[in-house]
Amino acid sequence: MSDLQTIHGRIVDLRRHVNVHLYHLRPFVPSDRYELWIRCQDGSERKFTLHTRTMPARRGHEVSLVVTPGKTPRVLGLANWTALDGANYVRTDPPALLRPRDALAVLVLGTPLVVTWGAAGVVLSVPVVLAYLLVVGVLRAGARIRRAAQVDVAIDREAGRIAGPWRGTLH
């Protein structure tokens, strides 16, 4: 069972922001950011921030957002019902499979081997670290593929609820 929510409404404001970074200080997420205001069906307005380079919608378009639940929801997918377009952000903007905190894990795994075995520990730590990085990368890739499929199902469900006959065409 998916823990995703969909929010349907019309875009009342859409702004693109581009941050410029020095080459060696670039962030891990895209430097493009969209701030999106949606007027929901109940008349309330909500703001969402998307860190992406892909925005298949403009001001005035009717859209559905697939978001994670919580106080600050993260947008995982967008279906544009005006232009019959959409984006699965889990698939189009995948995060890095390895993260900076993995460097700490590599140190935690390799240091005891080097301290205990000396020069032989350095040689032994290489396959241990490579195995860790491989397992972590594969697990994160699997989780990303599973989440992308959940977003596809949520978009298809919303398409069936809103538009009927052309169901399943927004991917």
C-alpha positions, 0 to 999 in steps of 0.5 A: 500500500502506498503512503502517497497523497494527491493534491489537485488544483490550479496553478496560480503562481509559478516561479523559477529560481536558478542558483549559481555556485562555484564549481567545487561547491555545487550541491547534490540537488539540482540548482534549479528550483520552482516555487509553485502555488496551487489553489485547491478545490476547496479554495485554499492555496498551498505552496510547494517547492520543487528542486528540479529542471523539469516543469511541464506546467505553467500558470493557470494549468490544472494539475495534480501533485503526488506528494509525501504526507507530512508537514512539509510534503515533497513533490514526487510527481506532477500530472498536468491535465491542461496540457496532458503532460506530466513528470515522475520526479523520482524517475527524472531527477534521481538522487545520488545512490551514494551520499556524503555520509557514506564516507563516514561509514567507509571510515568506520568499516575500514579503520578497525581493520587497519588498526588491527591488521596494519598493512594487511588491514589496508588490503583487507579494507578495500573489498569490505568498503567496495562491498559496502558501497555496492550493497548500499547503491543497489538497495537505494536504487531498488528503493528508488525504482519501487517509489517511482512505480508507486508514483506512476500508480498514483498518477494513473489512479488520479487520471482515472478519477479525473479524465476517464478515457485517456487513462494511463497516458501521462508518464 
